[in-house]
């Protein structure tokens, strides 16, 4: 490692960098001084012999070809071979015309160079990210921010850490900031372009498809895209493990995987909540898959939320709320490890691509007002929305208005003023939901957050021109972030995770269906049910319930209250001046009392665990 990571805060001790992740790469230019990160196990070279791609990755995770003037590598899960990749490379005039995603299914990074120009690209959903920094006067790129931070000696950004304490996350674009000052993220729908003369640009290559198809038109296209995505994962045979929770997402993936060449091992965890009916639905699905091996983790063996939080030490490149469930993830992967799987399939992303939020109603009201009114009545009956508040939110409203309202509320709280109560409105119909701001944040943290929101309200545009389009992309990127960080969390102990729902072609197929036909106030996941009608057993498609994880989370909080209280005593978040440990300690002691507002403990302890890992500390 070149330079230890430091916290740029007066009075804070220098903290060493985290341990090396298990799968990563750095892409380097063919010129200038080169500083290699520690832990390099694999090297691909430029024609000059200088390092081109360095890092560590599984044997089957990279395919590359080269000519006298060009070279390309795909890192990840790609349905291709060297011959096809060479034809694509030879047909490209330059890196801008290299449209790999249109030709090759899967989930992968693209690292290409033609005539000295370079294109480095992740996936459009964000499952594969690109980060960039300057080292030795050269722009370098990597798939992990922490690797670049080690190379550049990047200090931590207190504003980003403060934003990471919001529940469930800050709104776009504040959700995509990097916690190191020296590292920047390339937006998922852009690639990094590096010219011969050192010029660097972020070039947009992906756009959201128009939502023009009916459910009947879109369902078979979605079925074909998801079947292709799963087939890419199982085509190499051997053993592949898969979640089979009982939900429609994991059931769909498992049923499709069972059709392929791999031996499938399905794992089901049984929660302690007696009201959880997931196991019953998982058993129904498993009964239709006689060739699939099954592993069941009974409630007595399934860890709770926050179990092992004080010993979390996996290197992650961003604070991740999923760390509170790390013990549960490890238990499932430990069980299937007996079969030696080469990867583990998940249903992550199914909710986000095949569902939707009610904020499609304002746009629908302009096209089909009576249909919009009927849908609004359906949601009102379920959620109890007031008519007046609902109708006010149907009026035209910009993304800056949404962020501005949040910024003003934060400004008032930072100033110790109770915000003026205006007319009520239905947040589910807005561009994005306001995050929960924990009560234990310091005034300094609130100031950093308020300033960030004010700046975003002035400058930022939405991810899409419509509320529902923005919400779809925001949710998909959030799911991709959960997947990416879960894979980092699982990396040291298990096979790579894989999320077929988040492949580009699957996302495009789903988003091309009109939102009022993709979701419904009267039916659970109608588009995915229609798409899976020939794949998933008919009785599983009749499920309308969805398990509420709150009871399990509360049980974990009660069981680990003492551990969490002790973590408050020496929290690195308190050292950075971001939390009031006494207030946080009291919130932990109150636990999950039914007479109080649910408080956002998980993001705070996720950030605490992340900082402790950077410092080599344990609770």
C-alpha positions as CSV (number, residue, x, y, z in Angstrom):
1,X,0.0,0.0,0.0
2,X,1.3,3.4,-0.9
3,X,-0.2,5.8,1.6
4,X,-2.3,5.1,4.7
5,X,-5.9,6.5,4.6
6,X,-6.3,9.4,7.0
7,X,-9.2,11.2,8.4
8,X,-8.8,14.9,7.6
9,X,-10.2,16.2,10.9
10,X,-8.2,18.1,13.5
11,X,-7.2,15.9,16.4
12,X,-8.1,12.6,14.7
13,X,-5.4,9.9,14.7
14,X,-4.1,8.5,11.4
15,X,-6.0,5.3,10.5
16,X,-4.5,2.5,8.4
17,X,-6.1,1.4,5.2
18,X,-8.4,-1.6,5.1
19,X,-7.4,-5.1,4.2
20,X,-7.3,-6.0,0.5
21,X,-10.7,-7.0,-1.1
22,X,-11.0,-10.4,-2.8
23,X,-11.9,-9.3,-6.3
24,X,-10.9,-6.0,-7.9
25,X,-9.0,-4.3,-10.8
26,X,-7.3,-1.1,-11.7
27,X,-6.9,0.1,-15.3
28,X,-3.7,2.0,-16.2
29,X,-2.5,4.2,-19.0
30,X,0.4,3.2,-21.3
31,X,2.6,6.1,-20.2
32,X,4.0,7.9,-17.2
33,X,5.0,6.6,-13.8
34,X,3.0,3.7,-12.5
35,X,2.4,2.9,-8.8
36,X,0.8,-0.5,-8.4
37,X,-1.5,-1.2,-5.5
38,X,-0.7,-3.8,-3.0
39,X,-2.1,-7.3,-3.4
40,X,-1.8,-7.5,-7.2
41,X,-2.1,-11.2,-8.3
42,X,-3.0,-10.8,-12.0
43,X,-1.6,-8.5,-14.7
44,X,-2.7,-7.8,-18.3
45,X,-0.2,-5.8,-20.3
46,X,-0.1,-3.2,-23.0
47,X,1.8,-4.0,-26.2
48,X,4.7,-2.1,-24.7
49,X,4.8,-4.5,-21.8
50,X,3.6,-1.9,-19.3
51,X,0.7,-3.0,-17.0
52,X,-2.7,-2.4,-18.5
53,X,-5.1,-4.1,-16.0
54,X,-3.9,-5.2,-12.6
55,X,-5.7,-6.7,-9.6
56,X,-7.2,-10.0,-8.5
57,X,-10.2,-11.8,-10.1
58,X,-11.4,-15.4,-10.6
59,X,-10.1,-17.4,-13.5
60,X,-13.3,-17.3,-15.5
61,X,-14.2,-13.6,-14.7
62,X,-12.2,-12.0,-17.6
63,X,-12.0,-12.5,-21.4
64,X,-9.7,-10.3,-23.5
65,X,-8.4,-9.9,-27.0
66,X,-5.9,-7.6,-28.7
67,X,-4.7,-6.5,-32.1
68,X,-1.8,-4.3,-33.1
69,X,-3.9,-1.1,-32.6
70,X,-6.5,-2.1,-30.1
71,X,-7.4,-4.2,-27.1
72,X,-10.5,-5.0,-25.0
73,X,-11.3,-6.9,-21.8
74,X,-14.6,-7.8,-20.3
75,X,-14.6,-8.4,-16.5
76,X,-17.5,-10.1,-15.0
77,X,-20.2,-12.4,-16.4
78,X,-20.4,-12.0,-20.2
79,X,-22.0,-14.3,-22.8
80,X,-19.1,-14.2,-25.2
81,X,-15.9,-15.8,-26.3
82,X,-12.6,-14.4,-27.7
83,X,-13.7,-14.9,-31.3
84,X,-16.9,-12.8,-30.9
85,X,-15.0,-10.2,-28.9
86,X,-12.4,-9.9,-31.6
87,X,-15.0,-9.4,-34.3
88,X,-16.5,-6.5,-32.2
89,X,-13.1,-4.9,-31.7
90,X,-12.2,-5.1,-35.4
91,X,-15.6,-3.6,-36.4
92,X,-15.2,-0.6,-34.2
93,X,-13.9,2.7,-35.7
94,X,-13.1,4.1,-32.3
95,X,-14.0,3.4,-28.6
96,X,-17.2,5.5,-29.0
97,X,-18.6,3.1,-31.6
98,X,-17.8,0.1,-29.5
99,X,-21.4,-1.0,-28.5
100,X,-20.6,-4.1,-26.5
101,X,-23.8,-4.1,-24.4
102,X,-26.0,-4.4,-27.5
103,X,-24.1,-7.5,-28.7
104,X,-23.3,-9.3,-25.5
105,X,-25.6,-10.3,-22.6
106,X,-24.6,-10.4,-19.0
107,X,-23.2,-8.1,-16.3
108,X,-19.6,-6.9,-16.8
109,X,-17.1,-4.1,-17.0
110,X,-15.7,-3.0,-20.4
111,X,-12.1,-1.9,-20.6
112,X,-11.1,-1.0,-24.2
113,X,-8.4,0.9,-26.0
114,X,-8.3,1.8,-29.7
115,X,-5.5,3.9,-31.2
116,X,-4.5,5.2,-27.8
117,X,-8.0,6.3,-26.8
118,X,-9.5,4.4,-23.8
119,X,-13.1,3.6,-22.7
120,X,-13.8,2.2,-19.3
121,X,-17.4,1.4,-18.5
122,X,-19.5,-0.3,-15.8
123,X,-23.1,-1.5,-16.0
124,X,-26.0,1.0,-16.5
125,X,-27.7,-0.2,-13.3
126,X,-24.7,0.2,-11.1
127,X,-23.9,-3.4,-10.3
128,X,-20.5,-2.8,-11.9
129,X,-19.1,0.7,-11.0
130,X,-16.2,2.7,-12.3
131,X,-14.3,5.1,-10.0
132,X,-11.5,7.4,-11.0
133,X,-8.7,9.3,-9.4
134,X,-5.3,10.9,-10.2
135,X,-2.1,9.1,-9.2
136,X,1.4,10.1,-10.2
137,X,-0.1,12.7,-12.6
138,X,-2.1,10.0,-14.4
139,X,-5.9,9.4,-14.4
140,X,-6.5,5.8,-13.3
141,X,-9.8,3.9,-13.0
142,X,-10.9,1.0,-10.8
143,X,-14.0,-0.9,-9.9
144,X,-13.6,-0.1,-6.2
145,X,-13.3,3.3,-4.6
146,X,-11.2,2.0,-1.6
147,X,-8.5,0.7,-3.9
148,X,-8.0,4.1,-5.5
149,X,-8.2,5.8,-2.0
150,X,-5.2,3.7,-0.9
151,X,-3.2,4.6,-4.0
152,X,-4.0,8.3,-3.6
153,X,-3.9,8.7,0.1
154,X,-7.4,10.0,0.1
155,X,-8.9,11.5,3.2
156,X,-12.5,10.8,4.3
157,X,-15.2,13.3,3.3
158,X,-17.2,14.2,6.5
159,X,-20.2,15.4,4.5
160,X,-20.6,12.0,2.7
161,X,-20.3,10.2,6.0
162,X,-23.0,12.4,7.5
163,X,-25.3,11.8,4.6
164,X,-24.7,8.0,5.0
165,X,-26.5,8.2,8.4
166,X,-29.8,9.1,6.7
167,X,-32.4,6.3,6.5
168,X,-32.7,4.7,4.0
169,X,-30.5,7.0,2.0
170,X,-30.2,10.5,0.8
171,X,-31.9,11.4,-2.5
172,X,-30.1,11.6,-5.9
173,X,-27.4,12.9,-6.5
174,X,-26.4,12.8,-2.8
175,X,-26.7,9.1,-2.7
176,X,-23.8,8.5,-5.1
177,X,-21.0,10.5,-3.5
178,X,-17.8,8.7,-2.6
179,X,-16.6,8.8,1.0
180,X,-13.0,9.7,0.0
181,X,-12.1,13.2,-1.2
182,X,-9.6,12.0,-3.8
183,X,-11.9,9.6,-5.6
184,X,-14.9,10.3,-7.9
185,X,-17.6,8.0,-9.2
186,X,-18.5,7.7,-12.8
187,X,-22.3,7.7,-13.2
188,X,-23.6,4.2,-14.1
189,X,-25.0,5.4,-17.4
190,X,-21.7,7.0,-18.5
191,X,-18.4,5.7,-19.5
192,X,-15.0,7.2,-18.7
193,X,-13.2,8.4,-21.9
194,X,-9.5,9.1,-21.8
195,X,-7.8,10.6,-24.8
196,X,-4.2,10.3,-25.9
197,X,-3.4,13.8,-24.6
198,X,-4.7,13.0,-21.1
199,X,-8.1,14.6,-21.6
200,X,-10.8,12.9,-19.5
201,X,-14.6,13.0,-20.1
202,X,-17.6,11.2,-18.8
203,X,-19.7,10.2,-21.9
204,X,-23.3,9.1,-21.6
205,X,-24.0,5.8,-23.3
206,X,-27.3,4.5,-21.8
207,X,-30.8,6.0,-21.7
208,X,-34.0,4.8,-20.1
209,X,-36.3,3.2,-22.7
210,X,-39.6,4.8,-23.5
211,X,-42.5,3.1,-21.6
212,X,-44.7,2.3,-24.5
213,X,-45.6,-1.4,-24.3
214,X,-48.6,-3.0,-22.7
215,X,-48.3,-5.7,-20.1
216,X,-49.3,-8.3,-22.7
217,X,-46.6,-7.1,-25.1
218,X,-43.9,-6.7,-22.5
219,X,-44.3,-9.8,-20.5
220,X,-42.8,-12.3,-23.0
221,X,-40.0,-9.9,-23.7
222,X,-39.2,-9.7,-20.0
223,X,-39.4,-13.5,-19.7
224,X,-36.9,-13.9,-22.6
225,X,-34.5,-11.3,-21.2
226,X,-34.6,-12.8,-17.7
227,X,-34.2,-16.4,-19.1
228,X,-31.2,-15.2,-21.1
229,X,-29.7,-13.5,-18.0
230,X,-30.0,-16.7,-15.9
231,X,-28.8,-18.9,-18.7
232,X,-25.6,-16.8,-19.0
233,X,-24.9,-17.7,-15.3
234,X,-25.5,-21.4,-15.5
235,X,-24.2,-22.2,-19.0
236,X,-20.8,-23.2,-17.7
237,X,-22.4,-26.0,-15.7
238,X,-20.9,-27.3,-12.4
239,X,-22.7,-26.2,-9.2
240,X,-24.6,-23.0,-8.7
241,X,-26.4,-22.1,-5.5
242,X,-29.4,-19.8,-5.3
243,X,-31.7,-18.1,-2.8
244,X,-35.2,-19.6,-2.6
245,X,-36.9,-17.4,0.0
246,X,-40.4,-18.0,-1.2
247,X,-40.7,-14.6,-2.8
248,X,-41.5,-14.2,-6.5
249,X,-38.1,-12.8,-7.4
250,X,-35.9,-15.7,-6.0
251,X,-38.5,-18.3,-7.1
252,X,-38.4,-17.0,-10.7
253,X,-34.6,-17.1,-10.8
254,X,-34.4,-20.5,-9.2
255,X,-37.0,-22.0,-11.6
256,X,-35.1,-20.6,-14.6
257,X,-31.8,-21.8,-13.3
258,X,-33.1,-25.3,-12.9
259,X,-33.6,-25.5,-16.7
260,X,-29.9,-25.0,-17.4
261,X,-26.7,-27.1,-17.4
262,X,-25.7,-26.4,-13.8
263,X,-26.5,-28.4,-10.7
264,X,-28.7,-26.1,-8.5
265,X,-28.6,-25.9,-4.8
266,X,-31.4,-23.8,-3.3
267,X,-31.1,-22.3,0.2
268,X,-34.1,-21.2,2.4
269,X,-33.8,-19.4,5.7
270,X,-36.6,-19.9,8.3
271,X,-37.2,-16.7,10.3
272,X,-38.4,-16.8,13.9
273,X,-41.5,-14.7,13.1
274,X,-44.4,-17.1,13.2
275,X,-46.3,-14.8,10.8
276,X,-43.7,-15.2,8.1
277,X,-45.2,-17.4,5.3
278,X,-42.2,-17.3,3.1
279,X,-41.2,-20.9,3.9
280,X,-44.5,-22.2,2.9
281,X,-44.2,-20.6,-0.5
282,X,-40.6,-21.7,-0.9
283,X,-41.7,-25.3,-0.2
284,X,-44.3,-25.1,-2.9
285,X,-41.7,-23.9,-5.4
286,X,-39.2,-26.5,-4.4
287,X,-41.8,-29.3,-4.9
288,X,-41.9,-28.4,-8.6
289,X,-38.1,-28.6,-8.9
290,X,-37.2,-32.3,-8.2
291,X,-33.7,-32.0,-9.6
292,X,-32.8,-29.1,-7.3
293,X,-30.9,-29.9,-4.0
294,X,-32.3,-27.9,-1.1
295,X,-30.7,-26.6,2.1
296,X,-32.9,-25.2,4.9
297,X,-31.6,-23.1,7.7
298,X,-34.0,-23.4,10.6
299,X,-34.8,-20.5,12.8
300,X,-32.4,-21.8,15.5
301,X,-29.5,-21.5,13.1
302,X,-30.4,-18.3,11.3
303,X,-28.7,-15.3,12.9
304,X,-30.6,-12.1,13.7
305,X,-30.0,-8.6,12.6
306,X,-27.0,-7.0,14.3
307,X,-25.5,-10.4,15.2
308,X,-21.7,-10.1,15.0
309,X,-21.8,-6.4,14.2
310,X,-18.9,-5.7,16.6
311,X,-16.6,-8.1,14.7
312,X,-17.5,-6.9,11.2
313,X,-14.2,-6.6,9.2
314,X,-15.0,-7.1,5.6
315,X,-13.5,-4.4,3.4
316,X,-16.3,-2.4,1.7
317,X,-15.8,0.7,-0.4
318,X,-18.8,2.5,1.1
319,X,-20.8,2.3,4.4
320,X,-23.5,-0.4,3.8
321,X,-26.6,-1.0,5.9
322,X,-26.5,-4.6,4.9
323,X,-23.6,-5.2,7.3
324,X,-26.2,-5.5,10.1
325,X,-27.4,-8.7,8.4
326,X,-23.9,-10.0,7.6
327,X,-24.2,-13.0,9.9
328,X,-27.4,-14.1,8.2
329,X,-25.7,-13.8,4.8
330,X,-22.7,-15.7,6.0
331,X,-24.8,-18.5,7.4
332,X,-26.5,-19.1,4.1
333,X,-23.3,-19.0,2.1
334,X,-21.5,-21.3,4.7
335,X,-24.3,-23.9,4.2
336,X,-24.1,-24.0,0.4
337,X,-20.3,-23.9,0.5
338,X,-20.5,-27.7,1.2
339,X,-21.4,-28.1,-2.5
340,X,-18.6,-25.9,-3.8
341,X,-20.7,-23.5,-5.9
342,X,-19.0,-21.3,-8.4
343,X,-21.5,-18.5,-7.9
344,X,-24.7,-17.7,-6.0
345,X,-27.9,-16.4,-7.6
346,X,-30.1,-13.9,-5.9
347,X,-33.4,-12.3,-6.7
348,X,-32.2,-8.8,-5.9
349,X,-33.7,-6.2,-8.2
350,X,-36.9,-8.0,-9.0
351,X,-39.0,-5.6,-6.9
352,X,-37.4,-2.5,-8.5
353,X,-37.6,-3.5,-12.1
354,X,-41.0,-5.2,-12.2
355,X,-42.8,-3.0,-9.7
356,X,-43.0,0.7,-9.3
357,X,-44.3,3.5,-7.2
358,X,-47.6,5.4,-7.3
359,X,-45.9,8.6,-8.5
360,X,-46.7,7.6,-12.1
361,X,-50.2,9.0,-11.4
362,X,-49.5,12.7,-12.2
363,X,-48.2,11.8,-15.6
364,X,-51.0,9.3,-16.2
365,X,-53.6,11.9,-15.3
366,X,-52.5,14.0,-18.3
367,X,-52.9,11.1,-20.7
368,X,-55.7,9.1,-19.2
369,X,-57.4,11.1,-16.4
370,X,-60.2,8.6,-15.6
371,X,-57.7,5.7,-15.4
372,X,-55.5,7.8,-13.1
373,X,-58.5,8.7,-10.9
374,X,-59.4,5.0,-10.6
375,X,-55.8,4.0,-9.6
376,X,-55.7,6.9,-7.1
377,X,-58.9,5.6,-5.5
378,X,-57.3,2.2,-5.2
379,X,-54.1,3.6,-3.5
380,X,-56.2,5.8,-1.2
381,X,-58.2,2.9,-0.1
382,X,-55.0,1.0,0.9
383,X,-53.0,3.9,2.3
384,X,-55.7,6.3,3.7
385,X,-54.4,9.3,1.7
386,X,-56.5,12.5,2.2
387,X,-58.2,13.6,-1.1
388,X,-56.9,17.2,-0.8
389,X,-53.3,16.2,-0.2
390,X,-53.4,13.6,-3.0
391,X,-54.8,16.0,-5.5
392,X,-52.3,18.8,-4.6
393,X,-49.4,16.4,-5.3
394,X,-50.9,15.6,-8.8
395,X,-50.1,19.2,-9.8
396,X,-46.9,20.0,-11.8
397,X,-43.9,20.0,-9.5
398,X,-40.2,20.1,-10.4
399,X,-37.4,17.9,-8.8
400,X,-35.9,21.1,-7.4
401,X,-39.1,21.8,-5.6
402,X,-38.9,18.4,-3.9
403,X,-35.3,18.8,-2.9
404,X,-35.9,22.4,-1.9
405,X,-38.7,21.3,0.6
406,X,-36.3,18.8,2.2
407,X,-33.5,21.4,2.3
408,X,-35.7,24.0,4.1
409,X,-36.8,21.4,6.7
410,X,-33.1,20.5,7.3
411,X,-32.2,24.2,7.6
412,X,-34.9,24.7,10.2
413,X,-33.8,21.7,12.2
414,X,-30.1,22.8,12.0
415,X,-31.2,26.2,13.4
416,X,-33.1,24.6,16.2
417,X,-36.4,25.8,14.7
418,X,-39.5,23.6,14.3
419,X,-40.4,23.8,10.6
420,X,-43.6,25.5,9.8
421,X,-46.4,23.1,9.2
422,X,-47.8,23.6,5.8
423,X,-50.6,21.8,4.0
424,X,-50.2,18.0,4.2
425,X,-49.0,16.2,1.1
426,X,-48.6,12.6,0.0
427,X,-44.9,11.9,-0.3
428,X,-45.5,8.6,-2.2
429,X,-46.6,10.8,-5.2
430,X,-43.6,13.0,-5.1
431,X,-40.3,12.6,-7.0
432,X,-38.6,10.8,-4.1
433,X,-39.4,10.1,-0.4
434,X,-37.7,12.3,2.2
435,X,-35.2,10.3,4.3
436,X,-35.5,9.9,8.1
437,X,-33.0,12.2,9.9
438,X,-31.9,10.5,13.2
439,X,-32.3,12.4,16.4
440,X,-28.7,11.7,17.5
441,X,-27.0,13.6,14.8
442,X,-24.9,16.6,16.0
443,X,-25.6,20.1,14.9
444,X,-22.4,20.0,12.9
445,X,-23.7,16.9,11.0
446,X,-27.0,18.5,10.4
447,X,-25.2,21.6,9.0
448,X,-23.2,19.4,6.6
449,X,-26.4,17.6,5.5
450,X,-28.4,20.8,5.1
451,X,-25.7,22.5,3.0
452,X,-25.5,19.4,0.7
453,X,-29.3,19.4,0.2
454,X,-29.4,23.2,-0.5
455,X,-26.6,22.8,-3.1
456,X,-28.4,19.8,-4.7
457,X,-31.7,21.7,-4.8
458,X,-30.0,24.5,-6.7
459,X,-27.9,22.4,-9.1
460,X,-29.2,18.9,-9.5
461,X,-31.6,17.6,-12.1
462,X,-33.5,14.3,-11.9
463,X,-32.5,11.0,-13.3
464,X,-35.4,11.2,-15.8
465,X,-37.8,13.9,-16.9
466,X,-40.8,12.3,-15.1
467,X,-41.4,11.5,-11.5
468,X,-42.0,7.8,-12.1
469,X,-39.0,7.5,-14.5
470,X,-36.8,9.1,-11.9
471,X,-38.1,6.9,-9.1
472,X,-37.6,3.7,-11.2
473,X,-34.0,4.5,-12.0
474,X,-33.3,5.6,-8.4
475,X,-34.7,2.4,-7.0
476,X,-32.8,0.3,-9.5
477,X,-29.6,2.0,-8.7
478,X,-30.3,1.5,-5.0
479,X,-30.9,-2.2,-5.6
480,X,-27.7,-2.4,-7.6
481,X,-25.7,-0.8,-4.8
482,X,-27.2,-3.3,-2.3
483,X,-26.1,-6.1,-4.6
484,X,-22.6,-4.7,-5.2
485,X,-21.9,-4.2,-1.6
486,X,-23.4,-7.5,-0.6
487,X,-21.0,-9.1,-3.0
488,X,-18.1,-7.3,-1.4
489,X,-19.5,-8.5,2.0
490,X,-19.7,-12.1,0.8
491,X,-16.4,-12.0,-1.1
492,X,-14.1,-13.3,1.7
493,X,-16.2,-16.3,2.5
494,X,-18.3,-17.4,-0.4
495,X,-18.8,-17.6,-4.1
496,X,-19.5,-14.4,-6.1
497,X,-23.1,-13.2,-5.9
498,X,-25.1,-12.7,-9.1
499,X,-28.3,-10.7,-9.8
500,X,-29.9,-11.5,-13.2
501,X,-32.8,-9.1,-12.6
502,X,-30.3,-6.2,-12.8
503,X,-28.8,-7.0,-16.2
504,X,-29.2,-4.2,-18.8
505,X,-31.5,-6.2,-21.1
506,X,-33.8,-7.3,-18.3
507,X,-34.1,-3.7,-17.0
508,X,-34.8,-2.4,-20.5
509,X,-37.5,-5.0,-21.0
510,X,-39.3,-4.2,-17.8
511,X,-39.1,-0.4,-18.0
512,X,-40.5,-0.5,-21.6
513,X,-43.8,-1.5,-20.1
514,X,-46.1,1.4,-19.1
515,X,-46.0,2.0,-15.4
516,X,-49.7,1.7,-14.8
517,X,-49.5,-1.8,-16.3
518,X,-46.2,-2.8,-14.6
519,X,-47.8,-2.2,-11.2
520,X,-51.3,-1.9,-9.7
521,X,-53.0,-0.9,-6.5
522,X,-55.1,-4.1,-6.7
523,X,-52.6,-6.8,-7.7
524,X,-49.1,-7.7,-6.4
525,X,-46.4,-7.6,-9.2
526,X,-48.7,-8.1,-12.2
527,X,-46.0,-7.8,-14.9
528,X,-43.6,-10.3,-13.3
529,X,-46.5,-12.7,-12.7
530,X,-47.5,-12.5,-16.3
531,X,-43.9,-12.9,-17.5
532,X,-43.3,-16.0,-15.3
533,X,-46.6,-17.7,-16.1
534,X,-44.9,-20.4,-18.1
535,X,-41.9,-20.7,-15.6
536,X,-43.1,-20.5,-12.0
537,X,-45.7,-23.0,-10.7
538,X,-49.3,-21.6,-11.0
539,X,-50.0,-21.8,-7.2
540,X,-46.9,-19.7,-6.5
541,X,-48.1,-17.0,-8.8
542,X,-51.3,-16.6,-6.7
543,X,-49.4,-15.2,-3.8
544,X,-50.5,-11.7,-2.8
545,X,-48.7,-11.4,0.6
546,X,-45.3,-10.0,1.3
547,X,-43.3,-10.6,4.5
548,X,-42.7,-7.7,6.7
549,X,-39.1,-7.9,8.1
550,X,-39.7,-5.4,10.9
551,X,-40.4,-8.1,13.5
552,X,-37.2,-9.8,12.7
553,X,-35.2,-6.5,12.8
554,X,-36.8,-5.6,16.1
555,X,-35.9,-9.0,17.5
556,X,-32.3,-8.6,16.5
557,X,-32.2,-5.1,18.0
558,X,-33.4,-6.4,21.4
559,X,-31.0,-9.4,21.3
560,X,-28.0,-7.1,20.6
561,X,-28.9,-4.0,22.6
562,X,-26.0,-4.5,25.0
563,X,-23.5,-4.7,22.1
564,X,-24.8,-1.6,20.4
565,X,-24.7,0.4,23.6
566,X,-21.1,-0.6,24.1
567,X,-20.3,0.5,20.5
568,X,-21.5,4.0,21.4
569,X,-18.8,4.3,24.0
570,X,-15.9,4.7,21.5
571,X,-17.7,5.4,18.2
572,X,-15.5,6.8,15.4
573,X,-18.6,8.7,14.3
574,X,-18.5,10.6,17.6
575,X,-14.7,11.2,17.1
576,X,-15.6,12.9,13.8
577,X,-18.2,15.0,15.5
578,X,-21.2,13.5,13.6
579,X,-23.2,11.9,16.4
580,X,-24.2,12.5,20.0
581,X,-23.3,9.1,21.6
582,X,-25.5,9.7,24.6
583,X,-28.6,10.2,22.5
584,X,-27.7,7.2,20.4
585,X,-27.1,5.1,23.5
586,X,-30.5,6.0,24.8
587,X,-32.2,5.1,21.5
588,X,-30.5,1.6,21.6
589,X,-31.8,1.1,25.2
590,X,-35.3,2.1,24.3
591,X,-35.2,-0.7,21.7
592,X,-38.3,-1.4,19.6
593,X,-41.0,-0.1,21.9
594,X,-44.3,0.1,20.1
595,X,-45.1,3.6,21.4
596,X,-42.2,5.4,19.7
597,X,-41.3,6.5,16.2
598,X,-39.0,3.9,14.5
599,X,-35.5,5.4,14.6
600,X,-32.8,4.8,11.9
601,X,-30.3,2.8,13.9
602,X,-29.1,0.6,11.1
603,X,-27.3,3.2,8.8
604,X,-25.5,4.6,11.9
605,X,-24.1,1.3,13.0
606,X,-23.3,0.4,9.4
607,X,-21.2,3.6,9.2
608,X,-19.7,2.9,12.6
609,X,-18.6,-0.7,11.5
610,X,-17.2,0.7,8.2
611,X,-15.0,3.2,10.0
612,X,-13.8,0.7,12.5
613,X,-12.8,-1.6,9.7
614,X,-10.8,1.2,8.1
615,X,-9.0,1.8,11.4
616,X,-8.4,-1.9,12.1
617,X,-10.6,-1.6,15.3
618,X,-13.3,-3.9,16.6
619,X,-16.0,-3.1,19.0
